[in-house]
Amino acid sequence: MAQKESILQDKNRVQREHEETIRQIDEETTREKDDLEQKNASEIKNKTDEGLKSKGDVSIANKKSEQLRRTELELLENEKEYKMRKDELEMERQELKDFIEKQKAIIGAKDDSISEKEKRIYELKKRTQELEKFKAVLDFKIKELKKDIGPREEEIAKMKKKTNDMDSVSFFIP
């Protein structure tokens, strides 16, 4: 019996050691499980935060992308308007350039006409001066002739009187 008791004691002791080992394994497993759960929860939280942050970043990037698309469309529209305005201004510039050229041609023709008329005026003034000189000479000659004619007229008048007297005297002779 002593052997039975010794075997029973060994069995109990092995069973207690076994139970203690199982209890320690359970505690260690529970601790490891809790650590893994905490670690997983932390990782899940970090991944969730990263996912939310990425989602926010994607949302911001999408908004920026949409804003850039709108800005691009506005710029393209503005570019079209600027090109149209540029074309209009270019046409207007060409029309003004043509108008200026025509005006320059008209001005040139009028300058030529003015030059010709100024030459004609100069020639007429020169001719007028010559005629004025000629007139002065003629006036002088007329005055001289009148001076010469004055005494001759008196002489003619005297001769006419004598002729008339002679005619009247000859009518009375029988």
C-alpha positions in Angstrom: 0.0 0.0 0.0 2.7 2.2 0.5 3.6 1.8 -3.0 0.1 2.5 -4.0 0.1 5.6 -1.9 3.4 6.6 -3.3 2.1 6.0 -6.9 -1.1 7.9 -6.0 1.0 10.7 -4.5 3.2 10.7 -7.6 0.1 10.7 -9.8 -1.4 13.5 -7.8 1.8 15.4 -7.9 2.1 14.8 -11.7 -1.5 15.7 -12.0 -1.0 18.9 -10.0 2.2 19.7 -12.0 0.2 19.0 -15.2 -2.7 21.2 -14.0 -0.1 23.9 -13.0 1.5 23.6 -16.4 -1.9 23.8 -18.1 -2.8 26.8 -15.9 0.5 28.5 -16.7 0.0 27.7 -20.5 -3.6 29.0 -20.2 -2.3 32.2 -18.5 0.5 32.6 -21.0 -1.9 31.9 -23.9 -4.4 34.4 -22.4 -1.7 37.0 -22.0 -0.4 36.4 -25.5 -4.0 36.4 -26.8 -4.6 39.7 -25.0 -1.3 41.1 -26.2 -2.1 40.0 -29.8 -5.7 41.4 -29.5 -4.2 44.7 -28.2 -1.6 44.7 -30.9 -4.2 43.8 -33.6 -6.7 46.4 -32.2 -3.8 49.0 -32.3 -2.9 48.0 -35.8 -6.6 48.0 -36.9 -7.0 51.4 -35.4 -3.8 52.6 -37.1 -4.9 51.0 -40.4 -8.4 52.5 -40.0 -6.8 55.9 -39.2 -4.5 55.5 -42.2 -7.5 54.5 -44.4 -9.5 57.5 -43.2 -6.6 59.7 -43.7 -6.0 58.2 -47.2 -9.8 58.6 -47.9 -9.6 62.2 -46.8 -6.4 62.7 -48.9 -8.2 61.1 -51.9 -11.2 63.3 -51.3 -9.0 66.4 -51.2 -7.1 65.2 -54.3 -10.4 64.6 -56.1 -11.6 68.1 -55.1 -8.3 69.6 -56.2 -8.5 67.6 -59.4 -12.1 68.7 -60.1 -11.1 72.3 -59.3 -8.1 72.0 -61.7 -10.4 70.6 -64.4 -12.8 73.5 -63.9 -9.8 75.9 -64.0 -8.5 74.2 -67.1 -11.9 74.5 -68.8 -12.1 78.2 -67.8 -8.6 78.8 -69.1 -9.5 77.0 -72.3 -12.6 79.1 -72.6 -10.6 82.3 -71.9 -8.0 81.2 -74.4 -10.7 80.8 -77.0 -12.1 84.3 -76.1 -8.6 85.8 -76.2 -7.9 84.2 -79.6 -11.2 85.5 -81.0 -10.5 88.9 -79.5 -6.9 88.7 -80.9 -8.3 87.9 -84.3 -10.8 90.7 -84.1 -8.1 93.1 -83.0 -5.8 91.9 -85.8 -8.5 92.4 -88.4 -9.2 95.9 -86.9 -5.5 96.6 -86.9 -5.3 95.5 -90.6 -8.3 97.7 -91.5 -6.7 100.6 -89.7 -3.4 100.0 -91.4 -5.2 99.9 -94.8 -7.1 103.1 -93.8 -3.9 104.8 -92.8 -2.3 103.8 -96.1 -5.2 105.2 -98.0 -5.1 108.4 -96.0 -1.3 108.6 -96.6 -2.0 108.2 -100.4 -4.7 110.9 -100.2 -2.4 113.2 -98.2 0.4 112.6 -100.7 -1.9 113.4 -103.5 -3.1 116.6 -101.7 0.5 117.5 -100.9 1.3 117.1 -104.6 -1.7 119.2 -105.5 -0.7 121.8 -102.9 2.8 121.8 -104.3 1.5 122.3 -107.8 -0.8 125.1 -106.7 2.0 126.7 -104.7 4.1 126.6 -107.8 1.2 128.1 -109.8 0.7 130.8 -107.1 4.4 131.5 -107.2 4.3 131.7 -111.0 1.2 134.0 -110.9 2.8 136.2 -108.2 5.9 136.4 -110.4 3.8 137.2 -113.4 1.8 139.7 -111.3 5.1 141.4 -110.3 6.1 141.6 -113.9 2.7 143.0 -114.9 2.9 145.5 -112.0 6.3 146.6 -113.3 4.9 146.8 -116.8 1.9 148.7 -115.5 4.1 151.1 -113.7 6.1 151.6 -116.9 2.9 152.1 -118.9 1.5 154.5 -116.3 4.7 156.4 -116.5 4.5 156.5 -120.3 0.8 157.4 -120.2 1.6 160.3 -117.9 4.5 161.3 -120.2 2.2 161.1 -123.2 -0.5 163.0 -121.5 2.1 165.7 -120.7 3.0 165.7 -124.4 -0.6 165.5 -125.5 -1.7 168.3 -123.2 0.3 171.0 -125.1 -0.6 169.3 -128.4 -4.3 169.3 -127.6 -4.0 173.0 -126.9 -2.3 173.4 -130.2 -4.9 171.2 -131.9 -7.6 173.2 -130.2 -6.0 176.4 -131.5 -5.7 175.0 -135.0 -9.3 173.8 -134.9 -10.3 177.3 -133.8 -8.3 178.8 -136.7 -9.7 176.3 -139.1 -13.2 177.0 -137.9 -12.5 180.7 -138.1 -11.2 180.3 -141.6 -14.2 178.2 -142.5 -16.5 180.8 -141.2 -14.7 183.6 -143.0 -14.7 181.8 -146.3 -18.5 181.3 -146.2 -18.9 185.0 -146.0 -16.8 185.8 -149.1 -19.1 186.6 -152.0 
